[in-house]
Amino acid sequence: AQSVTQPDIHITVSEGASLELRCNYSYGATPYLFWYVQSPGQGLQLLLKYFSGDTLVQGIKGFEAEFKRSQSSFNLRKPSVHWSDAAEYFCAVVGYGGSQGNLIFGKGTKLSVKP
Amino acid sequence: KAGVTQTPRYLIKTRGQQVTLSCSPISGHRSVSWYQQTPGQGLQFLFEYFSETQRNKGNFPGRFSGRQFSNSRSEMNVSTLELGDSALYLCASSLARLAGTYNEQFFGPGTRLTVL
């Protein structure tokens, strides 16, 4: 079965520091990959997506992610974190076969930002 | 263009009751999916509706059901509520999905259900 692993449950970074959130997936073919962000009490907002092509994808709010097939990873990065980036981040892959079309999410990484 | 709307935003029910949640997709979107989010299990897929038909279903008991109307609006129903049904229920809409393609899902703010 497909799965998504986000190894870090909680990360704290200082404002202005760089950020990398890790995501590993298990999937048999070329995956459709996503990063979503969720602020407290809110729904999910799409940050970026990878369907095919250039393995470095740019998203909103200055985020980018790199797809590495050899490592089954899709890590999210931001060069300089702002206090407003504090939220929970979810990596997701589109299911196939019996799960076709629905999103399979990782457990999420909660980001705290120190002033 | 208005986003996905969900009503109500908050609900408190007691065990054994049933509840109906509503979702209005983005205009023009014909696919609606439902997800349950809990601290323990994370985000889990419930079901997807397209053109008033359930197209896909997650691993949830039959107490969880849904439907979609001709205007693409969707409802989900949970009968005989249990304490473990307390969760944030998220609805997502997307354009019609053709075989071999994928259209991204846009999420609503969710309905927070508390079962006492």
Interface residues (C-beta under 8 A of the other chain):
Chain A: Y32 F34 Y36 G41 Q42 G43 L44 Q45 L46 K49 F51 F90 A92 V94 G95 S99 Q100 G101 N102 L103 I104 F105 G106 K107 G108
Chain B: V4 S33 Y35 G42 L43 Q44 F45 E48 R55 N56 G58 L90 A92 R97 Y102 E104 Q105 F106 F107 G108 P109 G110 R112
